[in-house]
């Protein structure tokens, strides 16, 4: 429901005028990528004309197919399909029983991955399996091929010190040599004695695997939490984790390449990926270049990391499934959320959820609730949105694997010998780094700001020089290399805003401990100690708070920056201009934001306080939302996402309730009591406004009133 407001005109966003004042036709020449919804269908279900008819009625494109499927039968029925899970047998995924047995092994096979991905025999066997499976296709062609669902170097993101098989240890020694360059640099980095032998006499530059066996996670934890800070252990442990990520990425690349070579023209990828973590192999910057098709479960900001790092042509999928205790409308919300975040293909899980019993002619209530949304997403009225170009990001967020690894270690501080049982199900909701990342995503979206994730390698390559980027966020970025630091200082020198929350730059990019934080002088801070108010993965009850947000570092002191608040005598929200003549601005929160994603739903006043504190700093840097939103008094405070795209000279603006954030529970019973929210949308000037799903023109206005619902977003077209 939309109604224009004729009289009010607020001062809008100058950037929006610039976005609209571009040359070109009113129609974007970009090709419509379309939208597809796939049904993961159990092998036992009948493939027949009734199924084909039911899929069409529900706006479902096609189904998953196992390697043993009768592909010709699907072609005869006219049912499109994707080929799923062609690499069974422990190549890319290890079942729970095998994983648990492997961790109990002792002696020669201890710490060996059941299928070592550094073994040439493993790689060749994988090639042969792919060739065998794809040969069954004959003339049939799937929409894409998934090597494996829920692949991992370990199991999901469960911790395991793999792999110590001989081939892996030899490959690791070569990796360390290439990473550090010389034997002397290896000794220095690992803290080894200057005369420590690294290889046979006369071959010091070619270290042996026995000399460079990586330290165990247990040994590193003992040194970090009991013996005292140690550089050598962390650097070597980080090398081992980086090597595991690289081996996993190279294996995925090899088998994707082999699949494409075996069946020319097929898109190949993986489904069911995980959030960045110390274990599992999910360094997405290394994985994504090999993948035509990819899906990651949306925990810890994984979906936004994929959207940021993937090539434009990469097909990013999303799984939608009914969750226990949630209404069907929750899945409709999830589908729309993925659509506006760039997903163009869904996997509905599963046939048992979509149909009542075995009868394909009887869709479930869940499927009936989803069908209208799927029809809209794939229909002609939203072709303009699908083909339109994203507006460039205003804010960069650093995602750093070294920081992820080290923060995981700190999370395990109080785990004792049980650290190996810190399994995926626990990590998804308790990882402090994942929760911090999710909170920054939610916070920036609630502020209406467009963001993109960047990696250390991208920063070093000059990613911060993009003209649209005005701010950089460093979420608990405890590891920063000298090269990153130099690029961040250049960003400040160009007038950028750098925002950090806690523990910034206390270690190098390879986890050597620094005496002072890499950016302490830029932020105008110093530390009398390195304590934090985190006890493992939990916030200390004794932590002082401001605005109900806990202080992160009780030993932090100002050293030039101006604290806007103090709590328990500790400064927070320290702002200032960096020393050394840099022209930008800095903001060091010294707050733990782990719970913002929950607070926006459960404690809206606390979330509003934080937004109020941060908004002026972003505004001073020239960052404002594409439109301003007001609510009627008494309207629910559920967060609203603003998404914007450019279609030729027109701007498309989508408004959608923003409720789901990783593992954060959503109070659906409360949401259901307020099905619609009235908003006033203030524009940066006067525009011809229309609603694209109805093609209804609203005339020329500077403000319009809209009503959005959890299952009914609004998409406006603004034309000059």
Residue pairs with C-beta under 8 A, 6 or more apart in sequence:
1 676
1 706
1 707
2 691
2 696
2 698
2 704
2 705
2 706
2 707
2 714
2 716
3 704
3 705
3 706
4 689
4 698
4 699
4 701
4 703
4 704
4 705
5 680
5 701
5 702
5 703
5 704
5 705
6 701
8 682
8 702
8 703
9 682
9 686
9 702
9 703
10 628
10 682
10 702
10 703
12 627
12 628
12 682
12 683
12 684
12 685
12 702
13 624
13 625
13 626
13 627
13 628
13 684
14 684
15 622
15 624
15 626
15 684
16 626
16 627
16 651
16 683
16 684
16 685
17 684
17 685
19 391
19 626
19 644
19 646
19 651
20 649
20 650
20 651
20 687
20 718
20 720
21 720
22 646
22 649
23 649
24 648
24 649
25 648
25 649
26 647
26 648
26 649
26 650
26 719
27 647
27 648
28 384
28 387
28 388
28 389
28 646
28 647
28 648
30 387
30 388
30 389
31 387
32 383
32 386
32 387
33 344
33 386
33 387
34 344
34 378
34 386
35 339
35 344
35 345
35 374
35 377
35 378
35 382
35 386
36 61
36 62
36 143
36 344
36 345
36 346
36 378
37 59
37 60
37 61
37 345
37 346
37 347
37 348
37 374
37 377
37 378
38 60
38 61
38 62
38 63
38 64
38 82
38 143
38 317
38 345
38 346
38 347
38 348
39 55
39 60
39 62
39 63
39 64
39 347
39 348
39 350
39 351
39 354
40 63
40 64
40 84
40 319
40 347
40 348
40 349
40 350
40 351
41 63
41 64
41 350
41 351
42 350
42 351
42 352
43 66
43 68
43 69
45 51
45 351
45 355
45 358
45 360
46 358
46 360
47 63
47 70
47 73
47 74
47 77
47 79
48 77
48 360
49 77
50 360
50 361
51 63
51 77
51 79
51 360
52 77
52 78
52 79
53 360
53 361
54 355
54 360
54 361
54 363
55 61
55 62
55 63
55 79
57 363
57 371
58 354
58 363
58 367
58 368
58 370
58 371
58 374
59 371
59 374
59 375
59 378
60 348
60 354
60 374
61 80
61 143
61 378
62 79
62 80
62 81
62 82
62 143
63 74
63 79
63 80
63 81
63 351
64 81
64 82
64 84
64 347
65 71
65 74
65 81
65 82
65 83
65 84
65 142
66 84
66 85
67 83
67 85
67 86
67 88
67 133
67 136
69 81
69 83
71 81
71 136
71 137
71 138
71 140
71 142
72 138
72 140
74 80
74 81
74 140
75 140
80 143
81 142
81 143
82 142
82 143
82 144
82 145
82 146
83 133
83 137
83 142
83 144
83 145
83 146
84 146
84 149
84 271
85 146
85 147
85 148
85 149
86 129
86 130
86 133
86 134
86 145
86 146
86 147
86 148
86 259
87 93
87 126
87 129
87 130
87 147
87 148
87 255
88 148
89 115
89 129
90 98
90 114
90 115
91 115
91 122
91 125
91 126
91 129
91 148
91 251
91 255
92 147
92 148
92 151
92 152
92 251
92 252
92 255
92 270
93 148
93 149
93 150
93 151
93 152
93 155
94 102
94 113
94 114
94 115
94 152
94 154
94 155
95 155
96 155
98 114
99 154
99 155
99 158
99 160
102 112
102 113
102 114
102 160
103 160
103 420
105 111
105 112
110 164
111 160
111 161
111 162
111 163
111 164
111 216
112 162
112 163
112 164
112 165
112 168
113 153
113 154
113 160
113 162
113 163
113 165
113 168
115 122
116 122
116 163
116 165
116 167
116 168
117 123
117 153
117 163
117 168
117 247
117 248
117 250
117 251
118 163
118 165
118 167
118 168
118 170
118 171
118 247
119 165
119 167
119 168
120 167
123 251
123 254
126 251
126 254
126 255
126 258
127 254
127 255
127 258
130 147
130 255
130 258
130 259
130 262
131 258
131 262
134 145
134 259
134 262
134 263
134 266
135 262
137 263
141 263
141 265
141 266
142 266
143 267
144 266
144 267
144 268
144 269
144 292
144 293
144 315
145 259
145 263
145 266
145 267
145 268
145 269
145 293
146 268
146 269
146 270
146 271
146 293
147 252
147 255
147 256
147 259
147 268
147 269
147 270
148 270
148 271
148 272
149 270
149 271
149 272
150 156
150 271
150 272
150 273
150 274
151 252
151 270
151 272
151 273
151 281
152 158
152 248
152 274
152 280
152 281
152 282
153 162
153 244
153 245
153 247
153 248
153 279
153 280
153 281
154 160
154 162
154 279
154 280
154 281
155 424
156 274
156 280
156 423
156 424
157 274
157 275
157 277
157 278
157 279
157 280
157 282
157 424
157 427
158 279
158 280
158 423
158 424
159 217
159 278
159 279
159 419
159 420
159 422
160 279
160 420
161 214
161 216
161 217
161 240
162 168
162 244
163 244
163 247
164 213
166 209
168 247
169 209
169 210
169 213
170 209
171 243
171 247
172 209
172 212
172 214
172 239
172 240
172 243
173 207
173 208
173 209
173 211
173 212
175 239
175 243
175 246
176 186
176 207
176 212
176 239
176 243
177 186
177 205
177 206
177 207
179 239
179 242
180 186
180 189
182 205
183 198
183 199
183 204
183 205
183 207
184 194
186 192
186 198
186 207
186 212
187 193
187 194
187 196
187 198
189 232
189 235
189 236
189 510
189 512
190 212
190 232
190 235
190 236
191 230
191 231
191 232
191 233
191 235
192 198
192 232
196 211
197 204
197 211
198 204
198 207
198 208
198 211
198 212
199 205
199 206
199 207
199 208
199 211
200 206
200 208
214 236
214 237
214 239
214 240
214 243
215 233
215 236
215 237
215 240
217 237
217 409
217 419
217 420
218 417
218 419
219 233
220 233
220 234
220 237
220 409
221 409
221 412
221 419
223 230
223 233
224 230
224 233
224 234
224 409
225 413
229 513
231 512
231 513
234 406
234 507
234 511
234 512
234 513
235 510
235 511
235 512
237 405
237 511
238 402
238 405
238 406
238 510
238 511
239 510
241 278
241 279
241 401
241 405
242 283
242 401
244 279
244 281
245 281
245 282
245 283
245 286
245 401
246 283
246 286
247 281
248 280
248 281
248 287
249 281
249 283
249 286
249 287
249 290
252 270
252 287
252 290
252 291
253 289
253 290
256 268
256 269
256 290
256 291
256 292
257 290
259 266
259 268
260 266
260 268
260 292
267 292
267 293
267 315
268 291
268 292
268 293
269 291
269 292
269 293
269 294
269 315
270 287
270 291
270 293
270 294
270 295
271 293
271 294
271 295
271 317
271 319
271 347
272 295
272 296
272 297
272 319
273 282
273 284
273 287
273 294
273 295
273 296
273 297
273 302
273 306
274 280
274 282
274 296
274 297
274 299
274 302
274 424
275 282
275 296
275 297
275 299
275 300
275 301
275 302
275 305
275 428
275 431
275 434
276 282
276 283
276 284
276 300
276 302
276 305
276 399
276 401
276 404
277 300
277 404
277 408
277 427
277 431
278 404
278 405
278 408
278 409
281 287
282 296
282 302
283 401
284 296
284 302
284 305
284 306
284 309
285 309
285 455
285 457
285 458
287 294
288 294
288 306
288 309
288 310
288 311
288 314
289 311
291 310
291 314
292 313
292 314
292 315
293 314
293 315
293 317
294 306
294 310
294 314
294 315
294 316
294 317
295 316
295 317
295 318
295 319
295 347
296 302
296 303
296 305
296 306
297 319
298 318
298 338
298 660
298 662
299 428
299 434
299 438
299 662
299 663
300 428
300 431
300 433
300 434
300 435
300 437
300 438
300 662
301 399
301 434
301 437
301 438
301 440
301 441
301 453
301 662
303 316
303 318
303 338
303 341
303 343
304 341
304 441
304 451
304 453
305 399
305 453
306 314
306 316
307 316
307 341
307 342
308 452
308 453
308 454
309 453
309 455
310 316
315 344
315 345
316 342
316 343
316 344
316 345
317 343
317 345
317 346
317 347
318 334
318 335
318 338
318 343
318 345
318 346
318 347
319 346
319 347
319 348
319 349
320 331
320 334
320 335
320 338
320 346
320 347
320 348
320 349
320 370
321 331
321 348
321 349
321 350
321 353
322 328
322 331
322 353
322 366
323 330
323 331
325 668
326 666
326 668
327 668
327 672
328 365
328 366
328 368
328 369
328 370
329 369
329 668
329 672
329 710
329 711
330 660
330 666
330 668
330 710
331 366
331 369
331 370
332 369
332 370
332 373
332 710
332 711
333 657
333 659
333 660
333 710
333 711
334 660
335 346
335 370
335 373
335 374
335 377
336 373
336 377
336 656
336 711
336 713
337 641
337 656
337 658
337 660
338 346
339 377
340 641
340 643
340 654
340 656
340 713
341 643
342 390
344 386
346 374
348 354
348 367
348 370
353 364
353 366
353 367
354 363
354 364
354 366
354 367
355 362
355 363
355 364
355 367
356 362
356 363
356 364
363 371
369 711
373 711
376 382
376 693
381 692
381 693
381 694
381 695
382 692
382 693
382 715
384 647
384 652
384 692
384 717
385 645
385 647
385 652
385 654
385 692
385 715
387 647
388 645
388 646
388 647
388 652
389 645
389 646
389 647
390 644
390 645
390 646
391 450
391 626
391 644
391 645
391 646
392 450
392 466
392 467
392 468
393 450
393 451
393 452
393 466
393 468
393 469
394 449
394 450
394 451
394 468
394 469
394 470
394 471
394 623
395 444
395 449
395 450
395 451
395 452
395 469
395 470
395 471
395 472
395 473
395 618
395 623
396 451
396 452
396 453
396 454
396 463
396 464
396 469
396 471
396 472
396 473
397 437
397 440
397 441
397 444
397 451
397 452
397 453
397 454
397 472
397 473
397 475
398 453
398 454
398 455
398 456
398 459
398 472
398 473
398 474
398 475
398 477
399 437
399 453
399 454
399 455
400 455
400 456
400 477
400 479
400 480
400 509
401 455
402 456
402 479
402 507
402 509
402 510
402 511
403 433
403 476
403 477
403 478
403 479
404 433
405 511
406 478
406 479
406 507
406 511
407 431
407 432
407 433
407 476
407 478
408 431
408 433
410 432
410 534
410 536
411 422
411 430
411 431
411 432
411 433
411 536
411 537
412 419
412 422
412 536
413 535
413 536
414 535
414 536
415 421
415 422
415 536
427 434
428 434
428 662
428 663
429 662
429 663
430 537
431 537
432 476
432 534
432 537
432 594
433 475
433 476
434 662
435 594
435 595
435 597
435 662
436 475
436 476
436 501
436 592
436 593
436 594
437 475
438 597
438 661
438 662
438 664
439 593
439 594
439 595
439 596
439 597
440 473
440 475
440 593
440 596
441 451
441 597
441 661
442 596
442 597
442 600
442 639
442 658
442 661
443 593
443 596
443 610
443 611
443 614
444 451
444 473
445 639
445 641
445 642
445 658
446 600
446 607
446 611
446 639
446 658
447 611
447 614
447 615
447 618
447 625
448 624
448 625
448 626
448 627
448 628
448 629
448 642
449 618
449 623
449 625
450 626
450 644
451 473
452 469
454 463
454 464
456 480
456 481
456 483
456 484
456 509
459 483
459 484
459 487
459 488
460 481
460 483
460 484
460 487
462 487
463 469
464 472
464 487
464 488
464 490
464 491
464 496
465 490
465 491
465 494
469 491
469 496
470 496
470 497
470 621
470 622
470 623
471 496
471 497
471 498
471 499
471 618
471 621
471 623
472 488
472 491
472 496
472 497
472 498
472 499
473 499
473 500
474 480
474 498
474 499
474 500
474 501
474 504
474 519
475 501
475 593
476 501
476 502
476 503
476 504
477 500
477 503
477 504
477 505
478 503
478 504
478 505
478 506
478 507
479 505
479 506
479 507
479 508
479 509
479 510
479 511
480 488
480 504
480 505
480 507
480 508
480 509
480 518
480 519
481 508
481 509
481 510
482 508
482 509
482 518
483 509
484 509
484 518
485 505
485 518
485 519
488 498
488 519
488 522
489 522
489 578
489 580
489 582
491 498
491 584
492 498
492 522
492 578
492 582
492 583
492 584
492 586
493 581
493 582
493 583
493 584
494 583
494 584
495 583
495 584
496 584
496 621
497 584
497 585
497 586
497 587
497 617
497 618
497 620
497 621
497 623
498 519
498 522
498 523
498 584
498 585
498 586
498 587
499 586
499 587
499 588
499 589
499 614
499 617
500 519
500 523
500 586
500 587
500 588
500 589
501 552
501 588
501 589
501 590
501 591
501 592
501 593
502 532
502 552
502 553
502 589
502 590
502 591
502 592
503 532
503 552
503 553
504 517
504 518
504 519
504 523
504 588
505 514
505 517
505 518
505 519
505 520
506 513
506 514
506 517
506 518
506 530
507 513
507 514
508 514
508 518
516 526
516 527
517 523
517 525
517 527
520 526
520 527
520 559
521 559
521 578
521 579
521 580
522 578
522 579
522 580
522 582
522 586
523 561
523 574
523 576
523 578
523 586
523 588
524 558
524 559
524 560
524 561
524 574
524 576
524 578
524 579
524 586
524 588
525 556
525 557
525 558
525 559
525 561
525 574
525 588
525 590
526 556
526 557
526 558
526 559
527 553
527 555
527 556
527 557
528 555
528 557
529 555
530 553
530 555
531 553
531 554
531 555
532 552
532 553
532 554
533 539
533 540
533 542
533 543
533 550
533 551
533 552
533 553
533 554
533 592
534 540
534 552
534 592
539 550
539 592
539 594
540 550
543 550
543 551
543 554
543 592
544 550
544 551
544 554
544 567
544 568
544 570
545 551
545 567
546 565
546 566
546 567
546 572
546 573
546 591
547 565
547 606
547 609
547 610
547 613
548 603
548 606
548 609
549 591
549 592
549 593
549 606
549 609
549 610
550 591
550 592
551 567
551 568
551 570
551 572
551 590
551 591
551 592
552 589
552 590
552 591
552 592
553 570
553 590
554 568
554 570
556 570
556 571
556 590
557 571
558 571
558 574
560 576
560 579
561 571
561 574
561 575
561 576
561 586
561 588
562 574
562 575
562 576
563 571
563 572
563 573
563 574
564 572
564 573
564 574
564 575
564 613
565 571
565 572
565 573
566 572
570 590
571 590
572 589
572 590
572 591
573 587
573 588
573 589
573 590
573 591
573 613
574 586
574 587
574 588
574 590
575 585
575 586
575 587
575 588
575 617
576 585
576 586
577 583
577 584
577 585
577 586
578 584
578 586
585 617
585 620
585 621
587 614
587 617
593 610
596 607
596 610
597 661
597 662
597 664
598 664
598 665
599 606
599 607
599 610
600 607
600 639
601 638
601 639
601 659
601 664
601 666
601 667
602 667
604 637
608 637
618 624
625 642
626 642
626 644
626 651
626 653
627 642
627 653
627 681
627 682
627 683
627 684
628 681
628 682
629 640
629 642
629 655
629 679
629 680
629 681
629 682
630 679
630 680
630 682
631 637
631 677
631 678
631 679
631 680
632 678
632 680
635 674
635 677
635 678
635 679
636 674
636 677
638 657
638 658
638 659
638 671
638 674
638 677
639 657
639 658
639 659
640 655
640 656
640 657
640 658
640 677
640 679
640 708
641 654
641 655
641 656
641 657
641 658
642 653
642 654
642 655
643 653
643 654
643 655
643 656
644 651
644 652
644 653
644 654
645 651
645 652
645 654
646 652
647 717
649 719
649 720
650 717
650 718
650 719
651 717
651 718
652 692
652 715
652 716
652 717
652 718
653 681
653 715
653 716
653 718
654 713
654 714
654 715
654 716
655 679
655 681
655 706
655 708
655 713
655 714
655 715
655 716
656 708
656 713
657 677
657 708
657 709
657 710
657 713
659 666
659 671
659 710
660 666
671 710
675 709
675 710
676 707
676 708
676 709
676 712
677 707
677 708
677 709
678 705
678 706
678 707
679 705
679 706
679 707
679 708
680 703
680 704
680 705
681 703
681 704
681 705
681 706
681 716
682 702
682 703
683 689
683 701
683 702
683 703
683 704
683 718
685 702
686 700
686 701
686 702
687 700
687 701
687 702
687 718
687 719
687 720
688 697
688 699
688 700
688 718
688 719
688 720
689 697
689 698
689 699
689 700
689 701
689 704
689 716
689 717
689 718
689 719
690 696
690 697
690 698
690 716
690 717
690 719
691 698
691 714
691 715
691 716
691 717
692 715
692 716
692 717
693 715
698 704
704 716
706 714
706 716
707 714
708 714
